[in-house]
Amino acid sequence: PLLPEYDELDDVHLMKGDIAFFLKDYGAAEREYVLVQERKPSSSWAAFGMGKCLVKAGEYKKANEIFCRL
């Protein structure tokens, strides 16, 4: 496993979020994207991931706001 050895690398968390998303574990995906957003608010990858999670949660307005900013 990549974690915890590379826990400080945002890309590892982003990839972990993408894997969780594709496995339909949207809660786990969201946690990874939020973690990266807290560390690096300018991350477009994390924002896009959060937008996808919000769509799956039915939060279309919030998702749209994210996608429009991107």
PyMOL commands that set and color helices and strands:
alter all, ss='L'
color gray80, all
select helices_A, chain A and resi 10-22+26-39+44-56+60-69
alter helices_A, ss='H'
color red, helices_A
deselect
rebuild
show_as cartoon
